[in-house]
Amino acid sequence: MQVSLTPASRDRKIDALHEAIAVLNSLPVVTPCAQCEFFRADDGYCERWKTGVPPEHRAAGCGEWAEAIPF
Protein backbone atom coordinates (compact mmCIF):
# COMPACT_ATOMS: atom_id res chain seq x y z
CA MET A 1 0.00 0.00 0.00
CA GLN A 2 1.48 3.31 -1.09
CA VAL A 3 0.73 6.34 1.10
CA SER A 4 1.70 9.86 0.15
CA LEU A 5 2.19 12.52 2.79
CA THR A 6 3.27 16.09 2.73
CA PRO A 7 6.31 16.85 4.87
CA ALA A 8 4.14 18.72 7.40
CA SER A 9 1.60 15.91 7.59
CA ARG A 10 4.35 13.35 8.06
CA ASP A 11 5.92 15.43 10.83
CA ARG A 12 2.58 15.78 12.64
CA LYS A 13 2.07 12.03 12.50
CA ILE A 14 5.58 11.39 13.80
CA ASP A 15 5.01 13.88 16.64
CA ALA A 16 1.74 12.16 17.56
CA LEU A 17 3.50 8.80 17.64
CA HIS A 18 6.26 10.19 19.87
CA GLU A 19 3.57 11.51 22.24
CA ALA A 20 1.86 8.10 22.29
CA ILE A 21 5.18 6.39 23.05
CA ALA A 22 5.85 8.85 25.90
CA VAL A 23 2.43 8.06 27.40
CA LEU A 24 3.06 4.30 27.16
CA ASN A 25 6.52 4.70 28.71
CA SER A 26 5.02 6.61 31.65
CA LEU A 27 2.51 3.89 32.54
CA PRO A 28 3.33 1.55 35.42
CA VAL A 29 4.30 -2.01 34.59
CA VAL A 30 2.74 -4.65 36.82
CA THR A 31 4.22 -8.05 37.61
CA PRO A 32 1.75 -9.81 39.93
CA CYS A 33 2.57 -13.36 40.95
CA ALA A 34 -0.78 -14.61 39.67
CA GLN A 35 0.28 -13.81 36.08
CA CYS A 36 3.83 -15.18 36.33
CA GLU A 37 4.84 -18.50 34.80
CA PHE A 38 6.89 -19.35 37.91
CA PHE A 39 3.91 -19.04 40.27
CA ARG A 40 1.68 -21.96 41.22
CA ALA A 41 -1.70 -20.50 42.14
CA ASP A 42 -2.95 -23.70 43.76
CA ASP A 43 -0.47 -23.51 46.64
CA GLY A 44 1.17 -20.06 46.27
CA TYR A 45 4.60 -21.51 45.52
CA CYS A 46 7.19 -19.71 43.38
CA GLU A 47 9.29 -22.03 41.21
CA ARG A 48 11.85 -19.26 40.58
CA TRP A 49 12.61 -18.63 44.25
CA LYS A 50 11.73 -22.14 45.47
CA THR A 51 9.50 -20.86 48.27
CA GLY A 52 5.95 -19.93 49.07
CA VAL A 53 4.92 -16.34 48.43
CA PRO A 54 3.01 -14.71 51.30
CA PRO A 55 -0.43 -13.53 50.12
CA GLU A 56 0.33 -9.90 51.02
CA HIS A 57 3.28 -9.87 48.56
CA ARG A 58 1.64 -11.58 45.59
CA ALA A 59 0.16 -8.40 44.07
CA ALA A 60 3.58 -6.72 43.92
CA GLY A 61 5.37 -9.61 42.21
CA CYS A 62 9.09 -9.23 41.56
CA GLY A 63 11.76 -8.32 39.03
CA GLU A 64 12.12 -11.93 37.93
CA TRP A 65 8.53 -12.00 36.63
CA ALA A 66 8.15 -14.03 33.43
CA GLU A 67 5.13 -14.01 31.16
CA ALA A 68 3.63 -17.42 30.67
CA ILE A 69 3.22 -18.83 27.19
CA PRO A 70 -0.46 -18.23 26.35
CA PHE A 71 -1.16 -21.72 24.97
C-alpha positions as CSV (number, residue, x, y, z in Angstrom):
1,M,0.0,0.0,0.0
2,Q,1.5,3.3,-1.1
3,V,0.7,6.3,1.1
4,S,1.7,9.9,0.1
5,L,2.2,12.5,2.8
6,T,3.3,16.1,2.7
7,P,6.3,16.8,4.9
8,A,4.1,18.7,7.4
9,S,1.6,15.9,7.6
10,R,4.3,13.3,8.1
11,D,5.9,15.4,10.8
12,R,2.6,15.8,12.6
13,K,2.1,12.0,12.5
14,I,5.6,11.4,13.8
15,D,5.0,13.9,16.6
16,A,1.7,12.2,17.6
17,L,3.5,8.8,17.6
18,H,6.3,10.2,19.9
19,E,3.6,11.5,22.2
20,A,1.9,8.1,22.3
21,I,5.2,6.4,23.0
22,A,5.8,8.8,25.9
23,V,2.4,8.1,27.4
24,L,3.1,4.3,27.2
25,N,6.5,4.7,28.7
26,S,5.0,6.6,31.6
27,L,2.5,3.9,32.5
28,P,3.3,1.6,35.4
29,V,4.3,-2.0,34.6
30,V,2.7,-4.6,36.8
31,T,4.2,-8.1,37.6
32,P,1.8,-9.8,39.9
33,C,2.6,-13.4,41.0
34,A,-0.8,-14.6,39.7
35,Q,0.3,-13.8,36.1
36,C,3.8,-15.2,36.3
37,E,4.8,-18.5,34.8
38,F,6.9,-19.3,37.9
39,F,3.9,-19.0,40.3
40,R,1.7,-22.0,41.2
41,A,-1.7,-20.5,42.1
42,D,-3.0,-23.7,43.8
43,D,-0.5,-23.5,46.6
44,G,1.2,-20.1,46.3
45,Y,4.6,-21.5,45.5
46,C,7.2,-19.7,43.4
47,E,9.3,-22.0,41.2
48,R,11.9,-19.3,40.6
49,W,12.6,-18.6,44.3
50,K,11.7,-22.1,45.5
51,T,9.5,-20.9,48.3
52,G,5.9,-19.9,49.1
53,V,4.9,-16.3,48.4
54,P,3.0,-14.7,51.3
55,P,-0.4,-13.5,50.1
56,E,0.3,-9.9,51.0
57,H,3.3,-9.9,48.6
58,R,1.6,-11.6,45.6
59,A,0.2,-8.4,44.1
60,A,3.6,-6.7,43.9
61,G,5.4,-9.6,42.2
62,C,9.1,-9.2,41.6
63,G,11.8,-8.3,39.0
64,E,12.1,-11.9,37.9
65,W,8.5,-12.0,36.6
66,A,8.1,-14.0,33.4
67,E,5.1,-14.0,31.2
68,A,3.6,-17.4,30.7
69,I,3.2,-18.8,27.2
70,P,-0.5,-18.2,26.3
71,F,-1.2,-21.7,25.0
